[in-house]
Amino acid sequence: MPQSMIANIVARVGLFVLLFWPFPGAAVADTMLDREQFTGDIGERQSSFLALDLTSGARCVLAGSDLETRHAPWSTFKIPNTLIALETGVAESIESWRDWDPKLRPAAHYWPDAWRQGQTLQSAFRRSAAWYFQDIAVEVGAPRYRDLLSDWGYGNADVPTGSDTFWLGGPLALSVTEHVHFLERLLTGALGVDDVHLEALTRVAAAGNLGALKLCGKTGSGPVQAGQFSGSFEGWYAGWLGQDGKVAVVFAHHAQGAHFSSIRSFRQDFAEVLLKACGYR
């Protein structure tokens, strides 16, 4: 193919290729998405994105992303926490029911009505009901969390004894790269998680389609300054794409904005825009 034709194709999709054009036996090229092509989407927000193709090993990165700074996982921790609940037997299935005890878990001012009721593991995941997973945290206990998260390579695996909120603002933290590598190991079977539990996670994390691919993922967010709900917020959307039961790509998007409403939809919506720009449709 003439080099001019290659250049035209690359320009039309708004990305450029690092290293070199792949050929048989060559290392896989990483794709960098030109941030300037997305200034209208990003606006004043911060945005860092990484996707990893599990077939080719190629990475797709939003240029200018900070992939190494660690952040609290917020509700994206419900991905490993759901598995930990199932793997440890704290929850028998995604239908495991817990009554909400308002005396033990009093409602905060920001709680939606959907949190102020009993939940299954599945509904707590989809509604992001924090109290359910706080109950799980108490029963699992810090030592088991530290062992599992260390074995799984999940960020700093920092779980203080007695804490049931360690993923909400810290001290547990991980980077965009660590988030993606955790999902890679999880979904390729390297962590040894029971296939039945992985299938259950896939059901609760299902988020529709991206073109011909099935999308699974979880959002998460919280105030940058603890307790400052009227100030700047950070957030995540992390997950995977697959087809016919096989995972094709894993990804993580971290964003920060002036307030919650600035990232509420942006976390997932812009991640989907970038996945399409990477060629996943």
Salt bridges, closest charged atoms under 4 A:
ASP30 OD2 - ARG59 NE 3.45
GLU87 OE2 - HIS197 ND1 2.55
ASP135 OD1 - ARG105 NE 2.89
GLU139 OE2 - ARG98 NH1 2.82
ASP164 OD2 - ARG105 NH1 2.75
GLU178 OE2 - ARG70 NH2 2.72
GLU234 OE1 - HIS71 ND1 3.41
GLU234 OE1 - HIS254 NE2 2.86
